[in-house]
Amino acid sequence: MCTNGVNTGQFKSSIEQIDEAVALTRRWTHRAYHTAESGEQLRTAAKLREAQTLLDEVRALLSEAADIVEEEAAVGGVTVQAV
């Protein structure tokens, strides 16, 4: 569906791709956290843990954005006609 010149399906897919990239980064950060924790680098581990929390928040926001894309498309009220 195209709303206001935006293909909402493609736009939602783009948001999902961003989420997948953040998920991968979160996994890498989690591994680095365990490495730092195992190596007794506690301040580094704490910062990596904070980063994980922030990445989780980013993913939640992206999920909300993906839902909103669909909601906004549903109420867009745009009609496309062939000319």
Secondary structure, 3 states (H helix, E strand, C coil): CEECCEEHHHHHHHHHHHHHHHHHHHHHHHHHHHHHHHCCCHHHHHHHHHHHHHHHHHHHHHHHHHHHHHHHHHCCCCCCCCC
